[in-house]
Amino acid sequence: MAKTYAMEGSKRAPKGHFVVYVGEEQRRFVVPTSCLKYPIFQQLLEKAAQVYGFNSHRGIVLPCDLPTFQRVIDLTDR
């Protein structure tokens, strides 16, 4: 699976990826769409919908800190 990575410059995600924002500083990450098939990532997206709703003007904001997000990504990379 492709690795998740922080990407500051580009406004658009490459094909097969999407953007999420994580942590208090709203750090931007580009995530492979293949992460969507994992229940742990789906749970994180469901929590985001509960906390922020679907009207985020910036994009998908995940309600977790950076270490938690990294653990989720590490689990999906296995």
N, C-alpha and C positions, 0 to 999 in steps of 0.2 A: 504494500500500500504506500502511496505517496505520503511523505511527511507533511505535517502541519508546520507553517512557518509564519513568522511575523513579517509584515510587508507594509512599509510606510509610504512609499511613493505613489504607486499606481492606485487609481480610483476604482478600477474594475478588477475582479478576480479572474484568473485564467480559466479557460474552459474546464469544466469538471470540478470546480472549486466554488466556495462561497465565503463571504466575510463574516466574522463575528468579532464582537468587542468584549473584552474581558477585564475584570478588576476595576478598582477605584479609578485608575488612570485611563480606563477605557482603551487598553492596548488592542490594536487591530491585528487579527490573525486571519490568514487564508487557510481554509479547511477543505480537504477533499470531500466531495459529495459522498464518497464511499463510507464516511463516518456516519451517515444517516441511517445505515442499516443496523447499527449497534444500539441495543436497548439503553445502555448507560448514556449515550449521547442523546437519544430520543427523550430520556427523562430530563436531561439538562435543558433541552429545548422546551419541553412542557412547563418546566419551572419558570423559564424565561417568559413564556406566554402568560403564566399566572401573575408574575411579578410586574411585568412591563406591558402586557397586552400585545396587540399586533400593530400598534400605531407608532412604532418607533421611527422617528424621522431619520435617524442615522443608520439604522440597520439592526441586525440581531445583536442584542446585548445579553450576555449570559450572566446570570446572578451568582457568580462564584469568584473566588480569588485566583490569581495566576497559578499557585501550586496545585489547587484542586483541578483547574482546567488541564494542566500538564499531566496529572494523573489519569484523567479521563482519556486524553489523547494517547498516552502510553498504553492504556488498556486496548484502545482501538487499533494500535499499531502492531499488536501481537498476532 
